[in-house]
């Protein structure tokens, strides 16, 4: 059969247990990756649509509007993040 395997039962059983432990680890990793992929797919599916327009506000009292950006404009989103983070 397989000439490269040990000839005694004890060593063969040790090898079998060792490989069974690895199979458990591999199966757990597969399950974790599948769950992560499913969660990512749900997150992409449930992501809200970007707004059609974003108003960039000025600084100071009353914060008057300065510019209007398209909702997918990277500059408008960046301005909102910076101003949103600082107040």
N, C-alpha and C positions, 0 to 999 in steps of 0.2 A: 504494500500500500504506500505509505509515506515513509521513506527511509530516513528522513532528517528529523523525525520526532523521537523523543526518548523511548527507551524500551521498558521502563517500569511504570506501573500504574500511579504511584504517588506523584511523580513528576508530571505525568499527563494530566492528572486531576488538578495540580497546581496551575498548569498552563490553562486549563479549561476555566478555572475560577478567575484567573487574571484576565483572560479574554472576555469573560462574562461581565466583569467590572468595567472594562473599557466599552463594551456595548451599551451598558447603562449610561455611562458618561456621554457617549456619542448620541444616544437617543434623547437624552436631556438637552443637549446642545441643539439638536435639530428642532425639538419642540419649542425651545426658547426663541430660536431664529424665526420659526414659522409664526409664533405669536407676535414677535416684533414687526414682522412684515405685514401681518394682518392689521395691527394697530396703526402702522404708518399708512396703509391703504385707507383705513377708516378716517384717519386724520385728514388725508388729502381730499377725500370725498366730502367730509363735513366742514371743510374750511369755508368761512364766509367769503362772499364776493367782495372785491375791493370797492370802495366808494367811487361814484362817478366823478366827483369833484372833491378837492381838498383845499380849504382856505388857509393860507399862510397868514398868521397873525403877527402884528408888530410887537414891540416891547413897550413897556410903560403902562400908565394908567389907561384903562379902557381897551388896550391892545387892539388898535384899529386893523382891519384887514389890509394886507399889502398886495398879495397876489392870489390868484386862483390857479390851481394845478389840476391836471387830469388825474384821476384816481390812481392810475398806474405809473405816474411820473415819479422817478426815483428821487428827484430833488424835493418834491413836496413831502414824500414819505420821510426823507432824511430830516427835513426841517421840523416835521411833527415830532420825530423821535427826540431830537435834540431839545426842542422847546418843551416837550412833554416830560423829559427827564429832569429838566431844571425848574420846571414850574411854569 
